[in-house]
Amino acid sequence: MISKTGEITITKLLQYLIPIGLYIIYMVFVNEDLHANQSTDSTFWWRFSKRLILFSLLMSIVFSGVILFMYDEINEKVAEYGGHAKEGENQLLQNEKDQTVKNRESMGLGGSNNRNKNPEPILCAHIDNYIEGTDIPNPLYLTSYHFTKFDTSTETFERDSLNSFNDEFLPNPSDIPLFFTYKDSSKIFNELKLKRKKTVEVEVYKKRLSYDAFVAPSTSFFIQPITVEKDFQNEFTSAYRSKSYVSDLNSAYFIYNTDDPDIIAFQQQRFDVLRKAKGYQDLDSRFLKYYTFFS
């Protein structure tokens, strides 16, 4: 049902569930009662109709109560497993109860990556990374999750926490005391990238990003919550410093769109490295099988 519906909403789910509920009433009550009673006179039908109405009313109350008390949980799951973003919203983001946002852990094939025309900033980041020998910023993508798995039953891209090559570093910044540090260097060894690597420091200031959300250039391995300067406390809710082990080969795409000679020279260095790339013979067979498996 999910894979064929496209846009998944609570209303659409209820449209599918109501007929199922009516069929349950028939199987549990009507069918059984008709078989148990041979008489079909007017007295039987009057008594039967009253009992059917009362049973249906009871089922409706239970069904409505479940939806009422679990509405937030149901809505969250519906949004997580492929609900389309509303017009002007980004399906990669989900709204939290405290009006903040965080990245979803899955995305449907029909999902939208729309952006509002005048969006309110989610965060502000300072990335201490420059093209070597210049003062030209070398931009990097901020990463939260990697969608390494495609679920054919729901037609969604998802995180695969069981992937043995997983290099995601996902601390909860709100659980770490101010200025304390947490690191996990094992993530560096899982990423299998060795060329033109260096450690880059990033400071992230949250505006609408959820307190427990963490974003940083991949592959991150260190976090330290920091204070927001007094002059900016009305603008940002919290902040942290992180460190990532990154490659120059993974710079953000918009660094290429320029005629600057320093950037052109940087591009050429990247091209030279890529031209020397060999085949996949030396890759771990498990790694290769994981990313080429098709079911």
DRENDO-1510 file (C-alpha; in Angstrom, 1 decimal, always signed):
<recs>
REC; n; res; u; v; w
REC; 1; MET; +0.0; +0.0; +0.0 .
REC; 2; ILE; +2.8; +2.4; +0.9 .
REC; 3; SER; +4.8; +1.8; -2.2 .
REC; 4; LYS; +1.9; +2.4; -4.5 .
REC; 5; THR; +0.3; +5.3; -2.8 .
REC; 6; GLY; +2.9; +8.0; -3.4 .
REC; 7; GLU; +2.0; +10.7; -1.0 .
REC; 8; ILE; +1.5; +9.2; +2.5 .
REC; 9; THR; -0.7; +11.2; +4.9 .
REC; 10; ILE; -2.7; +10.3; +8.0 .
REC; 11; THR; -5.9; +11.1; +6.1 .
REC; 12; LYS; -4.9; +8.7; +3.3 .
REC; 13; LEU; -4.0; +6.0; +5.7 .
REC; 14; LEU; -7.4; +6.3; +7.4 .
REC; 15; GLN; -9.1; +6.0; +4.0 .
REC; 16; TYR; -7.4; +2.6; +3.7 .
REC; 17; LEU; -8.0; +1.5; +7.3 .
REC; 18; ILE; -11.7; +2.3; +7.5 .
REC; 19; PRO; -12.7; -0.4; +5.0 .
REC; 20; ILE; -10.4; -2.8; +6.9 .
REC; 21; GLY; -12.2; -1.8; +10.2 .
REC; 22; LEU; -15.6; -2.4; +8.6 .
REC; 23; TYR; -14.5; -5.8; +7.4 .
REC; 24; ILE; -13.3; -6.7; +10.9 .
REC; 25; ILE; -16.7; -5.8; +12.2 .
REC; 26; TYR; -18.3; -8.1; +9.7 .
REC; 27; MET; -15.9; -11.0; +10.4 .
REC; 28; VAL; -16.0; -10.7; +14.2 .
REC; 29; PHE; -19.6; -9.8; +14.7 .
REC; 30; VAL; -21.9; -10.0; +11.7 .
REC; 31; ASN; -20.7; -13.3; +10.2 .
REC; 32; GLU; -20.6; -15.1; +13.5 .
REC; 33; ASP; -24.0; -13.8; +14.6 .
REC; 34; LEU; -25.7; -14.8; +11.4 .
REC; 35; HIS; -24.3; -18.3; +11.5 .
REC; 36; ALA; -25.3; -18.7; +15.2 .
REC; 37; ASN; -28.9; -17.7; +14.5 .
REC; 38; GLN; -31.2; -19.6; +12.2 .
REC; 39; SER; -34.2; -17.3; +12.8 .
REC; 40; THR; -34.7; -14.4; +10.5 .
REC; 41; ASP; -38.0; -12.9; +11.7 .
REC; 42; SER; -38.5; -9.2; +12.5 .
REC; 43; THR; -37.6; -9.6; +16.2 .
REC; 44; PHE; -34.2; -11.1; +15.3 .
REC; 45; TRP; -33.3; -8.3; +12.8 .
REC; 46; TRP; -34.4; -5.6; +15.3 .
REC; 47; ARG; -32.2; -7.2; +18.1 .
REC; 48; PHE; -29.4; -7.8; +15.6 .
REC; 49; SER; -29.4; -4.2; +14.3 .
REC; 50; LYS; -29.2; -2.7; +17.8 .
REC; 51; ARG; -26.3; -5.0; +18.7 .
REC; 52; LEU; -24.5; -4.2; +15.4 .
REC; 53; ILE; -24.9; -0.4; +16.0 .
REC; 54; LEU; -23.6; -0.7; +19.5 .
REC; 55; PHE; -20.7; -2.9; +18.5 .
REC; 56; SER; -19.8; -0.5; +15.6 .
REC; 57; LEU; -20.0; +2.5; +18.0 .
REC; 58; LEU; -17.7; +0.8; +20.5 .
REC; 59; MET; -15.2; +0.0; +17.7 .
REC; 60; SER; -15.4; +3.6; +16.5 .
REC; 61; ILE; -14.7; +4.9; +20.0 .
REC; 62; VAL; -11.7; +2.6; +20.5 .
REC; 63; PHE; -10.4; +3.4; +17.0 .
REC; 64; SER; -10.8; +7.2; +17.5 .
REC; 65; GLY; -9.2; +7.0; +21.0 .
REC; 66; VAL; -6.1; +5.3; +19.6 .
REC; 67; ILE; -5.8; +7.9; +16.9 .
REC; 68; LEU; -6.4; +10.8; +19.3 .
REC; 69; PHE; -3.9; +9.7; +21.9 .
REC; 70; MET; -1.2; +8.5; +19.5 .
REC; 71; TYR; -1.7; +11.2; +16.8 .
REC; 72; ASP; +1.8; +12.7; +17.2 .
REC; 73; GLU; +3.5; +9.3; +17.1 .
REC; 74; ILE; +1.5; +8.3; +14.0 .
REC; 75; ASN; +2.2; +11.6; +12.3 .
REC; 76; GLU; +5.9; +11.3; +13.0 .
REC; 77; LYS; +6.1; +7.8; +11.5 .
REC; 78; VAL; +4.0; +8.8; +8.5 .
REC; 79; ALA; +6.4; +11.7; +7.9 .
REC; 80; GLU; +9.4; +9.5; +8.4 .
REC; 81; TYR; +8.4; +6.8; +5.9 .
REC; 82; GLY; +7.8; +8.7; +2.8 .
REC; 83; GLY; +5.2; +11.5; +3.3 .
REC; 84; HIS; +5.7; +14.2; +0.7 .
REC; 85; ALA; +6.8; +17.6; +1.9 .
REC; 86; LYS; +4.1; +20.3; +1.8 .
REC; 87; GLU; +4.4; +23.0; -0.9 .
REC; 88; GLY; +7.5; +25.0; -0.2 .
REC; 89; GLU; +8.9; +22.6; +2.4 .
REC; 90; ASN; +11.9; +20.3; +2.2 .
REC; 91; GLN; +11.2; +16.6; +2.6 .
REC; 92; LEU; +14.7; +16.1; +4.0 .
REC; 93; LEU; +13.7; +18.1; +7.1 .
REC; 94; GLN; +11.1; +17.2; +9.7 .
REC; 95; ASN; +9.6; +19.6; +12.2 .
REC; 96; GLU; +9.9; +18.9; +15.9 .
REC; 97; LYS; +7.4; +19.7; +18.7 .
REC; 98; ASP; +9.6; +22.6; +19.9 .
REC; 99; GLN; +9.4; +24.3; +16.4 .
REC; 100; THR; +13.0; +23.2; +15.5 .
REC; 101; VAL; +13.9; +21.0; +12.6 .
REC; 102; LYS; +16.2; +18.0; +12.0 .
REC; 103; ASN; +17.1; +15.7; +9.1 .
REC; 104; ARG; +14.9; +12.7; +8.4 .
REC; 105; GLU; +16.4; +9.3; +8.4 .
REC; 106; SER; +14.7; +8.2; +5.2 .
REC; 107; MET; +13.4; +9.8; +1.9 .
REC; 108; GLY; +10.9; +8.5; -0.6 .
REC; 109; LEU; +11.5; +8.4; -4.4 .
REC; 110; GLY; +8.8; +11.0; -5.0 .
REC; 111; GLY; +10.2; +13.2; -2.3 .
REC; 112; SER; +10.7; +16.9; -2.8 .
REC; 113; ASN; +13.8; +18.9; -1.9 .
REC; 114; ASN; +12.0; +22.2; -2.3 .
REC; 115; ARG; +13.2; +25.4; -0.6 .
REC; 116; ASN; +11.1; +28.4; +0.5 .
REC; 117; LYS; +11.6; +31.6; -1.4 .
REC; 118; ASN; +12.5; +33.4; +1.8 .
REC; 119; PRO; +13.6; +30.6; +4.2 .
REC; 120; GLU; +14.6; +31.3; +7.8 .
REC; 121; PRO; +18.1; +30.2; +8.4 .
REC; 122; ILE; +18.5; +26.8; +10.2 .
REC; 123; LEU; +22.1; +27.3; +11.3 .
REC; 124; CYS; +25.3; +29.2; +10.7 .
REC; 125; ALA; +28.6; +27.5; +10.2 .
REC; 126; HIS; +32.2; +28.6; +10.1 .
REC; 127; ILE; +34.4; +26.1; +8.3 .
REC; 128; ASP; +38.2; +26.6; +8.8 .
REC; 129; ASN; +39.2; +25.3; +5.4 .
REC; 130; TYR; +41.0; +27.2; +2.6 .
REC; 131; ILE; +42.8; +26.3; -0.6 .
REC; 132; GLU; +46.4; +25.6; +0.3 .
REC; 133; GLY; +48.5; +28.7; +0.0 .
REC; 134; THR; +45.6; +31.1; -0.4 .
REC; 135; ASP; +42.9; +32.8; +1.6 .
REC; 136; ILE; +40.2; +31.4; -0.7 .
REC; 137; PRO; +37.6; +29.4; +1.3 .
REC; 138; ASN; +37.3; +25.7; +0.3 .
REC; 139; PRO; +33.6; +24.9; +1.0 .
REC; 140; LEU; +32.5; +21.5; +2.3 .
REC; 141; TYR; +29.1; +19.9; +2.6 .
REC; 142; LEU; +27.6; +19.5; +6.0 .
REC; 143; THR; +26.4; +15.9; +6.5 .
REC; 144; SER; +24.0; +14.4; +9.0 .
REC; 145; TYR; +23.1; +10.9; +7.6 .
REC; 146; HIS; +24.1; +8.7; +4.7 .
REC; 147; PHE; +21.3; +7.0; +2.8 .
REC; 148; THR; +23.1; +3.8; +2.0 .
REC; 149; LYS; +20.1; +1.5; +1.7 .
REC; 150; PHE; +17.1; +1.4; -0.6 .
REC; 151; ASP; +14.0; -0.4; +0.8 .
REC; 152; THR; +12.2; -1.8; -2.2 .
REC; 153; SER; +9.0; -2.5; -0.2 .
REC; 154; THR; +8.4; +1.1; +0.7 .
REC; 155; GLU; +10.5; +2.7; -2.1 .
REC; 156; THR; +12.5; +4.8; +0.3 .
REC; 157; PHE; +16.2; +5.6; +0.8 .
REC; 158; GLU; +17.2; +4.9; +4.4 .
REC; 159; ARG; +20.1; +4.8; +6.8 .
REC; 160; ASP; +21.6; +1.4; +7.3 .
REC; 161; SER; +22.9; +1.2; +10.9 .
REC; 162; LEU; +24.1; -2.4; +10.3 .
REC; 163; ASN; +26.5; -1.4; +7.6 .
REC; 164; SER; +29.9; -2.6; +8.8 .
REC; 165; PHE; +31.5; +0.3; +6.9 .
REC; 166; ASN; +29.4; +3.0; +8.5 .
REC; 167; ASP; +31.5; +6.1; +9.3 .
REC; 168; GLU; +28.6; +8.2; +10.7 .
REC; 169; PHE; +29.5; +10.1; +13.9 .
REC; 170; LEU; +26.2; +11.0; +15.5 .
REC; 171; PRO; +26.7; +12.4; +19.0 .
REC; 172; ASN; +23.9; +14.2; +20.8 .
REC; 173; PRO; +25.2; +17.7; +21.5 .
REC; 174; SER; +22.6; +18.4; +24.1 .
REC; 175; ASP; +23.9; +15.4; +26.2 .
REC; 176; ILE; +27.5; +16.7; +26.4 .
REC; 177; PRO; +28.3; +19.3; +29.1 .
REC; 178; LEU; +29.5; +22.7; +27.9 .
REC; 179; PHE; +33.2; +22.6; +26.8 .
REC; 180; PHE; +33.5; +18.9; +27.4 .
REC; 181; THR; +34.6; +16.8; +24.5 .
REC; 182; TYR; +33.6; +13.6; +22.9 .
REC; 183; LYS; +35.4; +11.8; +20.1 .
REC; 184; ASP; +35.4; +8.5; +18.2 .
REC; 185; SER; +38.4; +8.1; +16.0 .
REC; 186; SER; +37.3; +4.7; +14.8 .
REC; 187; LYS; +35.0; +6.4; +12.3 .
REC; 188; ILE; +38.1; +7.6; +10.4 .
REC; 189; PHE; +39.2; +4.0; +9.7 .
REC; 190; ASN; +35.7; +3.0; +8.5 .
REC; 191; GLU; +35.6; +5.6; +5.7 .
REC; 192; LEU; +38.3; +3.9; +3.5 .
REC; 193; LYS; +39.3; +7.3; +1.9 .
REC; 194; LEU; +43.0; +8.1; +2.0 .
REC; 195; LYS; +43.9; +10.7; -0.6 .
REC; 196; ARG; +44.6; +14.3; +0.2 .
REC; 197; LYS; +43.2; +14.1; +3.7 .
REC; 198; LYS; +43.5; +16.6; +6.5 .
REC; 199; THR; +41.6; +17.6; +9.7 .
REC; 200; VAL; +39.3; +20.5; +9.4 .
REC; 201; GLU; +37.6; +22.4; +12.3 .
REC; 202; VAL; +34.0; +23.6; +12.1 .
REC; 203; GLU; +31.9; +25.8; +14.4 .
REC; 204; VAL; +28.1; +25.3; +14.1 .
REC; 205; TYR; +25.6; +27.8; +15.6 .
REC; 206; LYS; +22.1; +26.6; +15.7 .
REC; 207; LYS; +19.1; +28.8; +15.0 .
REC; 208; ARG; +16.3; +26.4; +14.1 .
REC; 209; LEU; +18.2; +23.1; +14.1 .
REC; 210; SER; +17.1; +20.8; +16.9 .
REC; 211; TYR; +19.2; +20.6; +20.1 .
REC; 212; ASP; +20.0; +17.0; +19.6 .
REC; 213; ALA; +20.9; +17.2; +15.9 .
REC; 214; PHE; +24.5; +17.1; +14.7 .
REC; 215; VAL; +25.9; +18.1; +11.3 .
REC; 216; ALA; +29.5; +18.4; +10.2 .
REC; 217; PRO; +31.6; +17.7; +7.1 .
REC; 218; SER; +32.1; +13.9; +6.6 .
REC; 219; THR; +34.0; +12.2; +8.3 .
REC; 220; SER; +33.6; +13.8; +11.7 .
REC; 221; PHE; +35.1; +12.3; +14.8 .
REC; 222; PHE; +35.1; +15.1; +17.5 .
REC; 223; ILE; +32.6; +17.4; +19.2 .
REC; 224; GLN; +32.8; +20.1; +21.9 .
REC; 225; PRO; +29.7; +22.2; +22.9 .
REC; 226; ILE; +30.6; +25.9; +23.1 .
REC; 227; THR; +28.9; +29.1; +24.3 .
REC; 228; VAL; +27.1; +31.5; +22.0 .
REC; 229; GLU; +28.6; +35.0; +22.4 .
REC; 230; LYS; +26.3; +37.4; +24.3 .
REC; 231; ASP; +25.6; +39.6; +21.3 .
REC; 232; PHE; +24.2; +36.6; +19.4 .
REC; 233; GLN; +22.2; +34.8; +22.0 .
REC; 234; ASN; +19.0; +36.2; +20.7 .
REC; 235; GLU; +19.9; +34.8; +17.3 .
REC; 236; PHE; +21.3; +31.4; +18.0 .
REC; 237; THR; +20.2; +28.8; +20.6 .
REC; 238; SER; +23.3; +26.7; +21.0 .
REC; 239; ALA; +26.7; +26.0; +19.3 .
REC; 240; TYR; +29.4; +23.4; +19.1 .
REC; 241; ARG; +32.8; +22.9; +17.6 .
REC; 242; SER; +33.6; +19.8; +15.6 .
REC; 243; LYS; +36.5; +18.2; +13.8 .
REC; 244; SER; +36.4; +16.2; +10.6 .
REC; 245; TYR; +38.9; +14.2; +8.6 .
REC; 246; VAL; +38.1; +15.4; +5.0 .
REC; 247; SER; +39.6; +15.1; +1.5 .
REC; 248; ASP; +40.2; +18.0; -0.9 .
REC; 249; LEU; +38.6; +15.7; -3.5 .
REC; 250; ASN; +35.3; +16.1; -1.7 .
REC; 251; SER; +34.9; +19.9; -1.9 .
REC; 252; ALA; +31.4; +21.3; -2.5 .
REC; 253; TYR; +30.6; +21.6; -6.2 .
REC; 254; PHE; +30.3; +25.4; -6.4 .
REC; 255; ILE; +34.0; +25.8; -6.0 .
REC; 256; TYR; +34.4; +24.9; -9.7 .
REC; 257; ASN; +32.3; +27.7; -11.1 .
REC; 258; THR; +35.0; +30.4; -11.4 .
REC; 259; ASP; +37.8; +31.8; -13.5 .
REC; 260; ASP; +40.1; +32.5; -10.5 .
REC; 261; PRO; +43.6; +31.1; -11.4 .
REC; 262; ASP; +44.2; +29.8; -7.9 .
REC; 263; ILE; +41.0; +27.8; -8.0 .
REC; 264; ILE; +41.7; +26.5; -11.5 .
REC; 265; ALA; +45.1; +25.3; -10.3 .
REC; 266; PHE; +43.4; +23.6; -7.3 .
REC; 267; GLN; +41.0; +21.9; -9.7 .
REC; 268; GLN; +43.8; +20.7; -11.9 .
REC; 269; GLN; +45.5; +19.1; -8.8 .
REC; 270; ARG; +42.2; +17.2; -8.1 .
REC; 271; PHE; +42.0; +16.1; -11.8 .
REC; 272; ASP; +45.5; +14.8; -11.7 .
REC; 273; VAL; +44.7; +12.7; -8.6 .
REC; 274; LEU; +41.5; +11.3; -10.2 .
REC; 275; ARG; +43.2; +10.4; -13.5 .
REC; 276; LYS; +45.6; +8.2; -11.5 .
REC; 277; ALA; +42.7; +6.3; -10.0 .
REC; 278; LYS; +42.9; +2.5; -10.5 .
REC; 279; GLY; +40.2; -0.1; -10.7 .
REC; 280; TYR; +38.3; -1.7; -7.9 .
REC; 281; GLN; +40.4; -4.8; -7.6 .
REC; 282; ASP; +42.0; -3.9; -4.3 .
REC; 283; LEU; +38.7; -2.9; -2.6 .
REC; 284; ASP; +37.4; -5.0; +0.3 .
REC; 285; SER; +35.1; -7.6; -1.3 .
REC; 286; ARG; +32.5; -7.0; +1.4 .
REC; 287; PHE; +32.5; -3.3; +0.7 .
REC; 288; LEU; +32.2; -3.8; -3.1 .
REC; 289; LYS; +29.4; -6.4; -2.6 .
REC; 290; TYR; +27.4; -4.1; -0.3 .
REC; 291; TYR; +27.3; -1.2; -2.7 .
REC; 292; THR; +26.8; -3.3; -5.9 .
REC; 293; PHE; +24.2; -5.7; -4.5 .
REC; 294; PHE; +20.8; -5.6; -6.3 .
REC; 295; SER; +17.7; -7.5; -5.2 .
</recs>
